[in-house]
Amino acid sequence: MARVEKFALHIPSLEEIVGVLQSGLKENYADVQVSVVDCPDLTQKPFGFPVKGICGQSRIADVGGVPYLLPLVQKDKVYDLNDIAKEIQLPGAFFLGAGAASSRIVGGNAELMPVVQAQKENKPATNGSYIARFKPKDGGYLLEKYNTKYHDCEFGLLANLYASEGLPGKVIEVKANRRTGEQNFISCIRKALEKHYGDKPVGMGGTFVMQKGKAKIHVMPEFSTCPLNTDEEVNNWLKFFEMTAPLICQPVLVSRDPGFDLRLEHTHCFSHHGDGGHYHTDTTPETVEYLGYFAPAEYLFRIDRPKETHMVGRD
């Protein structure tokens, strides 16, 4: 397995984070309510996760990176969530987040929405992930439940993962309606944490539902045969769509990079009506409604950090 680096994140109290997010989100949304609550049962609708919560030995794993996708793809970069669980010292971990599917398995490039409880001792893994891929024939996209076709826990190139024991417990509930500022929901949360905690990195993950409105979402097409060297070239290559709520989203964020070449925020989403991909922002600020559940992470694990790096394609 590739190099693994471990870093202890700053862990504020949930009550302290509530205050930071309440004031930070007020600058970007008309209606904001942040509180500490019991994590709802995530096995229920609309989530349908294989575990009840996002608590217990929380970690963030930043695996691989955009430099394995751009300027040209390195298809040999393949990982397995069962292995990642061991690398982050949490066998049987429950993973949420954003990544790329293994092209070796799915036969091409695809967005991955990992929802996986890794195997532990004699208990096999439970894979509730989704993938979204571009359909060149009609210019559309297809969202699929991963386990309808595939029976592994592989992914490729890159992933930003929030991992926990999947237990019930206290979490931060965030309600934010009617966007008044320019930042998306996760950027606003991350920047509020960065502003308050400065050079003490705070990491968080969990899930949120965009309950009303529409969102700008991209789905990657097939790998580019021409090198993609600028953000403009990347955006011309990506396929953008406006997708409709409700969208179940899987954010992973770190307030500040302590020197591990991190992707500071990354959010993928799925739905039960066929929409899904990489979340950028809502496109209906006057009607959008968000409801999220977050928990701070205790540790950051950087796995297989690219030796040659760049900042292209990080948003």
Number of C-alpha atoms within 10 A of each C-alpha: 9 12 10 15 16 15 14 13 20 16 17 13 9 18 13 9 21 18 12 19 23 19 14 20 29 17 16 21 23 15 14 19 16 22 17 16 14 13 20 16 16 19 13 12 9 13 20 13 22 17 19 19 24 31 23 18 16 24 28 30 27 24 25 24 26 21 22 20 21 22 20 15 17 14 16 12 18 18 22 14 25 22 16 23 22 15 20 22 13 19 20 24 28 32 31 29 29 28 27 23 30 25 20 15 17 16 10 15 23 27 26 31 31 31 25 24 30 24 21 15 7 6 10 12 19 20 24 17 21 24 26 30 25 24 13 10 7 7 9 13 22 15 22 18 17 22 15 9 10 12 12 15 25 20 24 27 25 27 26 31 32 31 31 28 21 22 17 17 15 18 23 22 20 22 20 22 23 19 25 15 14 13 18 16 23 20 19 20 21 22 20 21 23 18 13 14 16 13 13 16 19 26 28 24 31 27 23 24 22 23 17 18 20 22 23 17 23 24 27 22 20 17 19 16 9 10 14 20 15 15 14 11 15 18 14 11 16 17 17 18 17 13 21 21 20 22 29 22 26 28 26 31 28 25 24 22 15 14 6 16 16 22 22 18 21 24 25 30 29 28 20 15 11 15 22 31 33 26 26 20 18 25 18 15 20 14 14 20 23 20 17 22 24 22 26 27 29 20 21 25 21 24 23 19 21 16 7 7 13 15 14 17 19 14 13
